[in-house]
Amino acid sequence: MTSIKDVARRAGVAVSTVSKVVNGYPNVSEETREKVNGAVRELNFTPNTIASALSSKRAGRVALLINQSTQAVDEVAMQYLSGAINRAQEEKLDVITVFFSMIRDRGVDDIVRYFQAQSIEGLLIYGMGRDDDVLHAMIDGQQFKVVAVDAPFVNENTSCVGIDHAQAQYDVAKKTLRENRGKAVLYIAGKKDGYVTRERLAGMWRLAQEEGLSLTVHRGDFSEKKARELTFAHGAGADMISCASDLMAIGAMRALQEMDIFRPVCGFDGITLMGYAGKQMNTVKQDFRRVSAVAMEEMARLLEGGTGRRLTPGYELVRMQYLDIIS
């Protein structure tokens, strides 16, 4: 009995390419398509047979692009990977992991060829910044289906997934403000080129305007060390410190302890490390696994012919402490 491997061998292409042609996937040259269709006819191999042979795995692969941008990369990245991979198994999609550092210095055409050579049809992008021009160009080119996590890109082949960072930052800072007194707030923001940095800062400015706050903003680049230094320099003059990440909140809290003064501090993300800071702190708890699973589910929808859209998972306001994370 003729197999899909026989068709691929006769046409001189990969098995996944045969599947793409038969199932009408894009990004296949006309010459290759003719070779595959010719081999199918010669071997009397029907599309239904091919579909049955591939029923346990969808055609093509998805690349998970991870940007190592914070000291907490291990915890956040592993949650992202866990959520994406588990959902990919349910969707019967094959995935590979690629770190930004592997492709950052390549041109657009080079990167496209790199992914196409590995039968990549979809890209899940985590941690893309406003200065990542090559990735922006790839999204605009629409050679791949793309789901961008925490980056506001939507077109026919691109969806974005992420919580409402502006509202979440507003909510956690307002909660902390209402539990304490004061009008002077030190806000330690994230990286200059970050989409979430801009959105979270917008939430803080909205709160400052509504509550008549004196808001001082400094960029901490998601660094515990830099947040600690900024707190030493500006913390004493503030009534409250709001941080755009838990890691920076930990740095701020430790600086306050060394200064032997109290200021309420709130963070963002809900990472496990927050529970070891020594004090209770309000934070926005993101379910990174769930966000990533939603992103992979959306990728499956795009690969099946869906058009791009924006998805906004929920979040929680929690008060992290040591007893919450020990078992």
KEKEZA-741494 format. One record per residue: residue number from 1; x, y, z of N, C-alpha, C in turn; residue in one letter. Coordinates in steps of 0.1 Angstrom, whole numbers. Layout:
BEGIN
NUM:X:Y:Z:X:Y:Z:X:Y:Z:A
...
***
This chain:
BEGIN
1:9:-12:0:0:0:0:9:12:0:M
2:6:22:-9:13:34:-10:12:43:3:T
3:23:48:8:22:57:20:25:71:17:S
4:23:80:26:26:94:24:41:96:22:I
5:49:87:28:63:88:26:67:85:12:K
6:60:76:5:62:73:-9:59:85:-17:D
7:48:92:-14:45:105:-21:56:115:-20:V
8:60:117:-7:71:127:-5:83:123:-12:A
9:87:110:-12:99:106:-19:98:108:-34:R
10:87:105:-40:85:107:-54:86:121:-58:R
11:80:130:-49:80:144:-53:93:151:-49:A
12:101:144:-40:114:150:-36:112:161:-25:G
13:102:159:-17:99:169:-6:97:162:7:V
14:95:170:18:92:165:31:78:160:32:A
15:75:151:41:62:146:44:53:158:48:V
16:58:167:56:49:179:60:45:187:48:S
17:54:188:38:51:195:26:39:189:18:T
18:39:176:17:28:169:11:15:172:18:V
19:15:172:31:3:175:39:-1:190:36:S
20:8:199:35:5:213:33:-2:215:19:K
21:3:208:9:-2:209:-4:-16:203:-5:V
22:-18:191:1:-31:185:0:-42:192:8:V
23:-37:198:19:-47:205:28:-48:220:25:N
24:-42:224:14:-43:238:9:-37:249:17:G
25:-26:245:24:-19:255:32:-11:265:23:Y
26:-9:277:28:-2:287:20:13:285:22:P
27:21:294:16:36:294:18:42:282:11:N
28:36:277:0:42:266:-8:43:271:-22:V
29:54:270:-28:56:275:-42:48:267:-51:S
30:45:273:-63:36:266:-73:44:254:-79:E
31:57:255:-80:65:244:-85:64:232:-76:E
32:65:235:-63:64:224:-53:50:218:-53:T
33:41:226:-54:27:222:-54:24:212:-66:R
34:30:216:-77:28:208:-89:35:194:-88:E
35:47:194:-82:54:182:-80:46:172:-71:K
36:41:178:-60:33:169:-50:21:164:-57:V
37:13:173:-63:1:168:-70:3:158:-81:N
38:15:159:-88:18:150:-98:21:136:-92:G
39:29:136:-80:32:124:-73:19:117:-68:A
40:10:125:-63:-3:120:-58:-10:112:-69:V
41:-11:119:-81:-18:113:-92:-11:100:-97:R
42:3:101:-98:10:89:-103:9:77:-94:E
43:8:79:-81:8:68:-71:-7:65:-67:L
44:-16:72:-73:-30:70:-70:-33:71:-55:N
45:-27:81:-49:-28:83:-34:-38:94:-32:F
46:-49:92:-25:-60:101:-23:-58:110:-11:T
47:-63:123:-12:-62:132:0:-68:126:12:P
48:-78:118:11:-84:112:24:-74:103:30:N
49:-67:96:22:-57:87:28:-46:95:35:T
50:-42:106:29:-32:115:36:-37:120:49:I
51:-50:125:48:-56:131:60:-56:120:71:A
52:-59:108:68:-60:97:78:-46:95:83:S
53:-36:95:74:-22:92:79:-17:103:88:A
54:-22:115:87:-17:126:95:-27:130:106:L
55:-37:121:109:-47:125:118:-42:128:132:S
56:-31:122:136:-26:124:149:-17:136:151:S
57:-14:144:140:-6:156:141:-10:165:130:K
58:-12:178:133:-15:188:123:-2:191:115:R
59:-4:196:103:8:200:95:14:212:100:A
60:27:213:98:34:225:102:38:225:116:G
61:46:235:120:51:236:134:49:251:139:R
62:50:252:152:49:265:158:61:268:166:V
63:67:280:164:79:284:171:75:293:183:A
64:80:290:195:78:298:206:90:307:208:L
65:89:320:205:100:330:206:99:337:220:L
66:110:334:228:111:339:242:121:350:243:I
67:118:361:249:127:372:251:132:371:266:N
68:144:369:268:150:369:282:152:383:286:Q
69:142:389:293:143:403:296:144:407:311:S
70:142:397:320:142:400:334:149:389:341:T
71:153:392:354:160:383:363:150:371:366:Q
72:137:374:365:128:363:368:124:355:356:A
73:133:355:346:130:348:334:127:333:336:V
74:134:327:345:132:312:346:117:309:350:D
75:112:316:360:99:313:365:88:317:354:E
76:89:329:349:79:333:340:80:325:327:V
77:92:323:321:94:316:309:89:302:310:A
78:92:295:321:88:281:323:73:280:324:M
79:66:290:330:51:290:330:46:292:316:Q
80:52:301:309:47:303:295:49:290:287:Y
81:61:284:288:64:272:280:54:261:284:L
82:52:259:297:43:249:302:29:250:296:S
83:24:263:297:10:265:291:9:263:277:G
84:20:267:269:19:266:254:21:252:250:A
85:30:244:256:33:231:252:21:222:255:I
86:16:223:267:4:215:271:-7:217:261:N
87:-10:229:258:-21:232:249:-18:228:235:R
88:-5:229:231:-1:224:217:-4:209:216:A
89:-1:202:227:-4:187:226:-19:184:224:Q
90:-27:192:231:-41:190:229:-46:194:215:E
91:-39:204:209:-43:209:196:-35:200:185:E
92:-27:191:189:-19:183:180:-10:191:171:K
93:-3:201:177:6:210:170:20:207:176:L
94:30:207:167:44:205:170:50:219:173:D
95:59:220:183:64:233:187:79:231:189:V
96:86:243:186:100:244:190:102:257:197:I
97:113:258:205:115:270:213:127:277:207:T
98:126:290:205:137:299:200:138:311:209:V
99:150:314:213:153:326:221:156:338:212:F
100:152:350:215:154:361:207:169:363:204:F
101:178:360:213:192:361:211:197:353:199:S
102:190:343:195:194:334:184:191:341:170:M
103:182:351:170:178:356:157:179:372:156:I
104:182:378:168:181:393:168:189:400:158:R
105:201:395:155:210:402:145:208:398:131:D
106:198:390:128:195:385:114:185:395:107:R
107:186:395:94:176:403:87:163:395:85:G
108:153:402:80:140:397:79:140:384:70:V
109:146:386:58:146:375:48:153:363:54:D
110:164:365:61:171:354:67:163:347:77:D
111:156:354:85:148:348:96:136:340:89:I
112:130:346:79:119:339:72:124:326:67:V
113:135:326:60:141:314:54:144:303:65:R
114:149:308:76:153:300:88:140:292:93:Y
115:129:299:95:117:293:99:111:284:89:F
116:111:289:77:104:281:66:112:268:64:Q
117:125:268:66:133:256:64:129:245:74:A
118:124:250:86:120:241:96:104:238:96:Q
119:98:242:85:83:240:84:75:248:94:S
120:81:259:98:74:267:108:62:275:101:I
121:50:274:106:39:281:100:34:292:110:E
122:37:290:123:31:300:133:42:304:143:G
123:41:316:147:50:322:157:42:327:169:L
124:46:322:181:41:328:194:52:336:199:L
125:50:349:201:61:358:204:58:363:218:I
126:68:361:227:67:366:241:78:377:244:Y
127:74:388:249:84:398:253:89:407:242:G
128:81:409:231:86:418:220:85:432:225:M
129:95:440:221:95:454:225:92:463:213:G
130:91:476:216:88:485:205:100:487:196:R
131:112:484:200:124:485:192:127:473:184:D
132:120:462:185:123:450:177:117:451:163:D
133:124:459:155:120:462:142:118:450:133:D
134:127:441:134:127:429:125:114:421:128:V
135:111:419:140:98:412:143:86:420:138:L
136:87:433:140:76:441:135:74:439:119:H
137:85:439:112:85:437:98:79:423:94:A
138:83:413:102:77:400:100:62:399:101:M
139:58:406:112:43:406:114:36:414:102:I
140:42:425:98:36:432:87:36:424:74:D
141:47:416:72:48:408:60:38:396:59:G
142:33:392:71:23:382:72:26:368:65:Q
143:40:365:65:43:352:60:39:340:69:Q
144:38:344:82:34:334:92:22:338:100:F
145:15:329:106:5:332:115:12:336:128:K
146:8:346:135:15:351:146:5:354:158:V
147:9:350:170:2:354:182:12:361:191:V
148:10:374:193:19:382:201:14:384:215:A
149:22:379:225:18:380:239:23:394:244:V
150:14:402:250:17:415:255:23:425:245:D
151:18:424:233:22:434:223:10:436:214:A
152:6:449:212:-7:452:206:-7:451:190:P
153:-5:439:185:-5:438:170:-17:429:166:F
154:-25:434:156:-36:427:151:-36:430:136:V
155:-36:419:128:-39:420:114:-46:407:109:N
156:-47:405:96:-55:393:92:-49:380:97:E
157:-35:380:98:-28:368:103:-22:368:117:N
158:-25:379:124:-19:381:137:-29:385:148:T
159:-28:378:159:-37:381:171:-27:385:182:S
160:-33:392:192:-25:395:204:-33:390:216:C
161:-25:386:226:-31:381:239:-24:388:250:V
162:-32:393:260:-26:399:272:-36:405:280:G
163:-33:406:293:-43:413:302:-43:428:300:I
164:-53:434:305:-54:449:304:-44:455:315:D
165:-32:457:310:-21:462:319:-24:475:325:H
166:-29:484:317:-32:498:323:-43:497:334:A
167:-53:489:332:-63:488:342:-58:480:355:Q
168:-50:470:352:-44:462:363:-35:471:372:A
169:-27:479:365:-18:488:373:-26:498:381:Q
170:-36:503:375:-45:513:381:-51:506:394:Y
171:-56:494:392:-63:487:403:-54:484:415:D
172:-42:479:412:-34:475:423:-28:487:431:V
173:-25:498:423:-20:510:430:-31:517:438:A
174:-43:517:432:-54:523:439:-58:516:452:K
175:-57:502:451:-60:494:463:-50:497:474:K
176:-37:498:470:-27:501:480:-28:515:485:T
177:-32:524:477:-33:538:481:-45:539:491:L
178:-56:532:488:-67:533:497:-65:527:511:R
179:-56:517:511:-53:510:524:-43:518:532:E
180:-38:529:526:-28:537:533:-31:552:530:N
181:-23:560:536:-25:575:534:-14:581:526:R
182:-16:592:520:-6:599:513:-9:603:499:G
183:-2:613:494:-4:618:480:8:617:471:K
184:20:615:477:32:615:469:36:600:466:A
185:36:597:453:38:583:449:51:582:440:V
186:60:573:444:71:569:435:67:557:427:L
187:67:559:414:64:548:405:77:544:398:Y
188:81:531:400:93:525:393:88:517:381:I
189:90:523:369:85:517:357:95:506:351:A
190:91:500:340:99:489:334:108:494:324:G
191:110:487:313:120:490:303:114:501:293:K
192:122:509:288:118:520:280:111:516:267:K
193:115:504:261:109:500:249:98:490:251:D
194:93:488:263:83:477:265:69:482:263:G
195:61:474:256:47:477:255:40:477:268:Y
196:43:467:277:36:467:290:40:479:298:V
197:53:484:296:57:495:304:49:507:301:T
198:46:509:288:38:521:284:24:520:289:R
199:18:508:288:4:506:293:3:507:308:E
200:12:501:315:11:503:330:13:517:334:R
201:22:524:328:25:538:331:12:546:329:L
202:5:543:318:-8:550:315:-18:548:326:A
203:-18:536:332:-27:533:343:-23:542:355:G
204:-10:544:358:-6:552:369:-9:566:367:M
205:-7:572:355:-10:586:353:-25:588:354:W
206:-33:578:350:-48:580:352:-52:581:366:R
207:-45:572:375:-48:572:389:-43:585:395:L
208:-32:590:391:-26:602:397:-35:614:394:A
209:-41:614:382:-50:625:378:-63:625:386:Q
210:-69:613:387:-81:611:394:-80:614:409:E
211:-68:610:415:-67:611:430:-59:624:434:E
212:-54:632:424:-46:644:427:-33:640:433:G
213:-26:630:428:-14:625:434:-2:633:428:L
214:9:634:436:22:639:431:29:626:427:S
215:30:624:413:36:611:408:50:614:403:L
216:60:607:409:74:607:404:77:594:397:T
217:82:594:385:84:582:377:99:581:374:V
218:104:569:377:118:565:373:117:551:367:H
219:126:549:357:127:536:351:136:526:358:R
220:130:515:362:138:505:369:142:493:360:G
221:138:493:348:142:482:338:140:468:343:D
222:130:466:351:126:453:357:138:447:365:F
223:146:455:370:158:451:378:156:453:393:S
224:158:442:401:157:444:415:168:453:420:E
225:180:452:415:191:461:419:188:476:416:K
226:183:479:404:180:493:401:169:498:409:K
227:158:490:412:147:495:420:152:498:434:A
228:161:489:439:167:492:452:174:505:453:R
229:182:508:442:189:521:441:180:533:440:E
230:169:531:433:160:542:431:152:545:444:L
231:150:534:452:143:536:465:152:543:475:T
232:165:540:475:174:547:483:174:562:480:F
233:174:565:467:175:579:462:162:587:464:A
234:150:580:463:138:587:462:127:582:472:H
235:129:571:478:118:565:486:114:573:498:G
236:124:579:505:120:586:517:111:598:514:A
237:111:603:502:102:615:499:88:610:494:G
238:86:598:493:73:593:488:65:587:500:A
239:52:587:498:42:581:508:40:567:504:D
240:42:563:491:39:550:486:48:547:474:M
241:52:534:472:60:530:461:53:520:453:I
242:50:523:440:43:513:431:54:509:421:S
243:55:496:419:65:490:410:58:482:398:C
244:64:483:387:58:477:375:62:462:374:A
245:68:457:384:71:442:385:73:438:400:S
246:71:426:403:73:421:416:88:421:420:D
247:96:418:410:111:418:412:116:432:417:L
248:111:442:410:114:456:415:108:459:428:M
249:96:454:431:90:456:444:98:450:455:A
250:104:439:452:113:432:462:125:441:465:I
251:131:446:454:142:455:456:139:468:464:G
252:127:473:461:122:485:468:120:482:483:A
253:114:471:486:111:467:500:124:465:508:M
254:133:458:501:146:456:508:153:468:511:R
255:153:478:502:159:491:504:152:498:516:A
256:139:498:517:132:504:528:136:498:541:L
257:137:485:541:141:478:553:155:482:558:Q
258:164:484:548:178:489:552:177:503:556:E
259:168:511:551:167:525:555:159:526:568:M
260:153:515:573:146:515:585:134:524:585:D
261:127:525:573:115:533:572:104:524:566:I
262:91:528:568:80:520:562:74:529:551:F
263:72:523:540:64:528:529:56:516:523:R
264:43:518:521:36:507:514:42:505:499:P
265:43:492:496:49:489:482:39:479:475:V
266:37:481:463:29:472:455:37:468:442:C
267:34:455:438:42:450:426:32:447:415:G
268:37:438:406:30:434:394:35:421:389:F
269:26:411:387:29:398:381:25:386:390:D
270:28:386:403:24:375:412:34:364:411:G
271:47:367:409:57:356:409:60:351:423:I
272:65:338:424:67:332:436:76:339:445:T
273:87:345:439:97:352:447:91:363:456:L
274:79:368:452:73:379:459:70:375:474:M
275:67:362:476:64:357:489:76:357:499:G
276:88:359:493:100:358:502:105:372:505:Y
277:98:383:502:103:396:504:103:400:518:A
278:96:393:527:97:396:541:85:404:546:G
279:77:410:537:65:417:540:54:414:531:K
280:42:416:535:31:414:526:30:426:516:Q
281:27:423:504:26:433:493:14:430:484:M
282:7:440:480:-3:438:470:4:436:456:N
283:-2:428:448:3:426:434:-8:422:425:T
284:-5:423:412:-14:418:402:-9:404:398:V
285:-18:394:400:-14:381:397:-18:377:383:K
286:-8:375:375:-11:369:361:-10:354:361:Q
287:-19:348:354:-18:333:352:-10:331:339:D
288:3:331:340:11:330:327:8:317:320:F
289:6:306:327:2:294:320:-11:295:312:R
290:-20:301:318:-33:303:311:-32:313:299:R
291:-25:324:301:-23:333:290:-16:326:278:V
292:-6:318:281:1:311:270:-8:300:264:S
293:-16:293:272:-25:283:266:-35:290:257:A
294:-40:302:261:-50:309:253:-43:313:240:V
295:-30:317:241:-23:321:229:-21:309:219:A
296:-18:297:225:-17:286:216:-30:281:210:M
297:-41:282:218:-54:280:213:-58:289:201:E
298:-54:302:203:-56:312:192:-48:308:180:E
299:-35:304:182:-27:300:171:-34:289:163:M
300:-39:279:169:-46:268:163:-58:273:154:A
301:-65:283:160:-76:289:152:-71:296:140:R
302:-60:304:141:-54:311:129:-50:301:119:L
303:-43:290:123:-39:280:113:-50:274:106:L
304:-62:274:112:-74:268:105:-81:278:97:E
305:-75:290:95:-81:300:86:-88:312:93:G
306:-87:312:107:-93:324:114:-85:336:112:G
307:-91:348:114:-85:361:112:-81:366:126:T
308:-71:375:126:-66:381:138:-76:389:147:G
309:-73:389:160:-81:396:169:-74:398:182:R
310:-79:405:191:-73:408:204:-81:400:215:R
311:-73:393:224:-79:385:235:-73:391:248:L
312:-82:392:258:-78:398:270:-82:390:282:T
313:-73:380:286:-75:372:298:-76:381:311:P
314:-82:375:321:-84:382:334:-71:382:342:G
315:-72:388:354:-61:389:364:-68:390:378:Y
316:-59:388:388:-64:389:402:-55:400:409:E
317:-61:406:419:-54:414:428:-52:406:441:L
318:-40:403:445:-37:395:456:-27:402:465:V
319:-27:396:478:-17:401:487:-7:390:490:R
320:4:390:484:14:379:485:21:379:499:M
321:22:367:505:30:366:517:36:352:517:Q
322:45:350:526:53:337:527:44:325:528:Y
323:33:326:536:25:315:539:17:311:526:L
324:16:320:516:9:317:504:16:308:495:D
325:30:307:496:38:300:486:44:287:492:I
326:44:285:505:50:273:511:40:262:511:I
327:44:249:510:35:238:510:38:229:521:S
***
